[in-house]
Amino acid sequence: MFSGLCGLATLYIAILLYDRYGVESKTKERTLLAIEETIAEMQKVHFILCHYAEERDGEAPKDTLISLVFQGKKERVYDLFTEESLSSPLYYKSSGMYGCAQISQNIESKVFLPKIVAEAVDKLSVFTYEPQNIAPDTRPITTLSASSEKINNLNDKLDGTDTNLPEQRLSVAQFLDAYYGVKDAIVQWYRDNGVDISNMNI
């Protein structure tokens, strides 16, 4: 009888262990899927920074249009700005506002997304804006536009007019840190959880 009870106990423990590791395995699979979906959502929205430089020494100002690539290097984008421009406020065109909202709404619903990634995405979440009455010839100024299958930026004017400032007033550098911070958080989670990223384009 004692051996029979030991056998039942062993079977019960085996079932518990199987269930535990089975659940953990499924949870990790769902987490990996949520991360893959987050990367896809980030890639769907094409953000564009437009920097309208001021005139210097009588020379015509050199304006810069910068297309952000999620897998790209933040440092390369930083190099295109002066320190003064990086610390200046970032003005959002309507399409830029919608781009941030699209990312936030689509990603916030992912229950299995790791907290470190969800918190990084949250830094892009901006739902309260203040419209700005800026003259067309205002320089220097940097604006944010966006496009996706759901967002059309063709109506965005090529100057600082019709822009908005988020309630928390992000600088150009802070936005870049938040945008590429999502990728950094994903890479960190991969590394912490033993995922080999050596062959990943991220």
Buried (B, 14 or more C-beta within 10 A) or exposed (E): EEEEEEEEEEEEEEEEEEEEEEEEEEEEEBBBEBBEBBBEBBEBBBBBBBBBBEEEEEEEEEEBEBEBEBEEEBEEBBEEBEEEBBEBBBBBBBBBBBBBBBBBEBBEEBEBBBEEBBEBBEBBBBEEBEEBEBEEEBBBBBBBBBBBEEBEBEEBEEBBBBBBBBEEEBBBBBBBBBBBBBBBBBBBBBEEEEBEEEEEEE
